[in-house]
Amino acid sequence: MNNPKYLDKIEKFFRLYKRMPSYSELMKIAGFKSKNAAYKLAHKLIDLGFIDKDSSGKLLPGELFGSINILGEIKAGFPSPAQEELVDTMTLDEFLVDNKEATYLLKVDGDSMIDAGIMPGDMVLVERGSEAKNGEIVIAEVDSEWTMKYLYKKGSKVTLEPANKKYETIYPEDELNIAAIVKAVIRKY
């Protein structure tokens, strides 16, 4: 099924407000006179996979919401003849997000991770709750200050290493709280 009625308006609302509408707002978007009609519309869109809802009933973008066409592959080596064919569709959430409730974005301020390809102004997609592994880039609270660095563990010793020679390795003295693991970097050109 292509785009059901009202989905474009819901997507426009989502892009404008960076959140899904409430049932009252959905009622206004669709021009309904009752919240019950908005509730039925939401459940129809949920059944079709365009939107979803969490355990509290709050509407969320679904797997098919805002999907992008995948047109094939592009060589990053030697040039080859271009071929464009629709291979599949996917959402960025489907590609980047494993646990939606534990995932959030942070805007990068500073250049301590530039050799890892993370530049000032980039957005990093991070996930809370996973156990950080050796060599992963983490968001950490160290001695009451927040930073993003590579995590290295050797026995009971933990270090946080920058990806820029201008910066020193951090050796936590009093406290270290690993809040999240960096899953992706998003840069807009």
Backbone torsions as a table, in degrees:
resi	resn	phi	psi	omega
1	MET	NA	135.2	177.2
2	ASN	-69.2	-132.5	-175.5
3	ASN	-94.8	110.1	178.6
4	PRO	-63.6	158.2	178.6
5	LYS	-53.7	138.6	177.1
6	TYR	82.3	-14.4	-176.8
7	LEU	-63.3	-39.2	177.8
8	ASP	-59.6	-41.5	179.8
9	LYS	-67.0	-37.3	178.5
10	ILE	-67.4	-42.5	177.5
11	GLU	-63.0	-39.6	178.1
12	LYS	-62.2	-43.7	176.6
13	PHE	-58.9	-46.0	-178.9
14	PHE	-60.5	-45.1	179.3
15	ARG	-65.2	-37.0	-177.8
16	LEU	-72.9	-45.8	-173.7
17	TYR	-102.8	-3.5	178.9
18	LYS	60.0	29.4	176.2
19	ARG	-159.8	163.2	177.1
20	MET	-80.8	152.7	179.4
21	PRO	-71.7	154.6	171.0
22	SER	-75.7	173.2	177.6
23	TYR	-63.2	-36.7	177.1
24	SER	-63.9	-43.0	178.9
25	GLU	-68.5	-36.6	177.0
26	LEU	-63.0	-37.4	177.5
27	MET	-60.0	-43.7	179.6
28	LYS	-69.3	-41.8	179.7
29	ILE	-58.0	-43.9	-176.6
30	ALA	-85.0	-10.3	-179.3
31	GLY	76.3	24.2	178.7
32	PHE	-81.4	157.4	178.0
33	LYS	-99.4	-8.7	-179.9
34	SER	-133.2	149.4	177.0
35	LYS	-68.7	-28.1	179.2
36	ASN	-61.2	-40.3	178.0
37	ALA	-64.8	-39.3	177.3
38	ALA	-65.4	-39.5	178.0
39	TYR	-61.8	-43.6	179.3
40	LYS	-65.6	-40.8	177.2
41	LEU	-61.0	-46.0	-179.6
42	ALA	-58.6	-44.0	-179.0
43	HIS	-68.9	-31.5	175.1
44	LYS	-65.4	-44.0	179.3
45	LEU	-68.2	-31.9	175.7
46	ILE	-66.5	-45.5	179.0
47	ASP	-60.2	-33.9	179.7
48	LEU	-81.8	-9.1	178.6
49	GLY	87.6	6.6	-178.7
50	PHE	-79.4	-33.8	176.4
51	ILE	-132.9	172.6	-178.3
52	ASP	-142.4	176.9	172.9
53	LYS	-144.9	152.5	179.8
54	ASP	-88.2	-176.4	-175.3
55	SER	-65.1	-22.2	178.5
56	SER	-89.1	-2.5	178.9
57	GLY	94.8	-0.9	179.7
58	LYS	-70.4	134.9	-179.2
59	LEU	-72.4	142.2	179.0
60	LEU	-132.3	154.3	173.5
61	PRO	-65.0	137.9	-179.5
62	GLY	-91.3	-178.0	-177.6
63	GLU	-62.2	-35.3	-177.9
64	LEU	-89.1	-7.6	-178.3
65	PHE	-70.6	121.4	177.2
66	GLY	67.3	31.4	-179.9
67	SER	-70.4	152.3	-177.7
68	ILE	-119.7	140.5	179.2
69	ASN	-69.7	139.2	170.8
70	ILE	-102.4	118.8	-173.7
71	LEU	-101.5	4.0	178.8
72	GLY	129.4	-151.8	-176.9
73	GLU	-119.3	159.8	175.2
74	ILE	-130.8	132.4	178.6
75	LYS	-70.8	135.8	175.3
76	ALA	-105.3	7.2	178.7
77	GLY	-108.3	-117.5	179.6
78	PHE	-77.4	144.3	179.5
79	PRO	-60.4	147.6	176.3
80	SER	-139.9	163.0	179.3
81	PRO	-59.0	137.1	-178.7
82	ALA	-78.5	135.7	173.4
83	GLN	-133.2	126.8	179.9
84	GLU	-118.0	119.6	174.5
85	GLU	-147.5	144.5	179.3
86	LEU	-70.4	114.1	-178.6
87	VAL	-92.7	-41.8	-174.8
88	ASP	-172.1	-179.2	169.7
89	THR	-130.6	155.4	175.4
90	MET	-157.9	158.0	173.0
91	THR	-96.4	159.0	176.6
92	LEU	-66.5	-33.6	175.5
93	ASP	-59.0	-45.1	-179.5
94	GLU	-59.4	-37.0	-177.3
95	PHE	-80.6	-37.9	-170.1
96	LEU	-107.5	-24.9	-168.5
97	VAL	-109.1	122.9	176.0
98	ASP	-93.2	-41.1	-177.2
99	ASN	-129.7	95.4	-172.5
100	LYS	-57.1	-42.1	-177.2
101	GLU	-66.7	-25.2	-177.2
102	ALA	-101.9	6.6	-174.2
103	THR	-109.4	137.9	176.5
104	TYR	-150.8	169.2	179.6
105	LEU	-107.0	147.1	172.5
106	LEU	-131.5	141.5	176.4
107	LYS	-89.5	132.1	-176.3
108	VAL	-79.5	130.0	176.5
109	ASP	-126.1	111.6	-179.4
110	GLY	118.2	168.6	-173.3
111	ASP	-121.7	21.9	-176.3
112	SER	-73.7	-8.7	-178.4
113	MET	-120.6	21.9	-175.0
114	ILE	-65.3	-31.4	179.2
115	ASP	-74.1	-9.0	172.9
116	ALA	-95.8	3.6	179.2
117	GLY	84.5	15.2	179.3
118	ILE	-107.3	111.0	-173.7
119	MET	-103.8	157.9	174.4
120	PRO	-57.1	136.6	-179.1
121	GLY	92.8	-16.5	175.5
122	ASP	-65.6	162.0	171.8
123	MET	-109.4	137.0	174.3
124	VAL	-111.9	135.0	176.7
125	LEU	-93.2	120.6	-175.5
126	VAL	-124.0	154.3	-179.5
127	GLU	-127.9	127.2	175.7
128	ARG	-82.1	159.9	167.0
129	GLY	94.2	-22.4	179.5
130	SER	-82.4	150.9	175.6
131	GLU	-75.1	122.5	-178.9
132	ALA	-71.8	134.5	179.0
133	LYS	-99.3	159.3	178.3
134	ASN	-56.2	129.2	177.1
135	GLY	90.6	-4.7	178.5
136	GLU	-80.5	154.1	174.8
137	ILE	-86.8	127.6	-174.4
138	VAL	-125.2	160.0	168.6
139	ILE	-102.2	119.9	-172.7
140	ALA	-133.8	145.8	170.8
141	GLU	-100.3	117.1	-176.9
142	VAL	-121.1	117.6	178.7
143	ASP	46.9	48.8	176.0
144	SER	72.7	14.1	176.0
145	GLU	-127.9	147.5	-176.8
146	TRP	-98.4	144.1	178.9
147	THR	-155.1	165.0	173.8
148	MET	-121.8	120.3	-177.2
149	LYS	-152.5	169.4	169.3
150	TYR	-72.8	137.7	177.6
151	LEU	-99.9	128.2	175.0
152	TYR	-128.9	131.9	179.7
153	LYS	-120.3	133.4	174.4
154	LYS	-138.6	102.3	-174.3
155	GLY	66.2	-126.6	178.4
156	SER	-92.8	-3.0	-178.2
157	LYS	-88.6	131.3	180.0
158	VAL	-123.2	135.4	174.8
159	THR	-129.1	153.7	174.6
160	LEU	-117.4	118.7	-173.5
161	GLU	-111.4	133.4	175.9
162	PRO	-77.5	168.2	174.3
163	ALA	-115.9	49.6	178.0
164	ASN	-160.4	124.1	-175.2
165	LYS	-63.7	-16.1	178.5
166	LYS	-68.8	-18.2	-173.0
167	TYR	-110.3	151.0	-179.6
168	GLU	-91.0	153.8	172.1
169	THR	-64.7	142.9	179.2
170	ILE	-101.1	129.0	175.8
171	TYR	-113.0	101.7	-177.6
172	PRO	-56.0	132.1	-178.6
173	GLU	-96.7	-55.2	-175.3
174	ASP	-102.0	-50.7	-175.0
175	GLU	-140.6	151.0	175.2
176	LEU	-144.2	121.0	178.1
177	ASN	-124.2	112.6	176.8
178	ILE	-84.0	110.7	-175.1
179	ALA	-87.4	-35.0	-175.3
180	ALA	-162.7	165.2	177.1
181	ILE	-114.5	135.5	178.3
182	VAL	-73.5	125.1	-178.7
183	LYS	-104.4	-28.5	-177.5
184	ALA	-160.6	156.4	174.8
185	VAL	-116.3	134.0	-179.3
186	ILE	-120.2	124.1	180.0
187	ARG	-127.5	133.2	177.8
188	LYS	-103.2	126.4	-179.7
189	TYR	-93.1	NA	NA
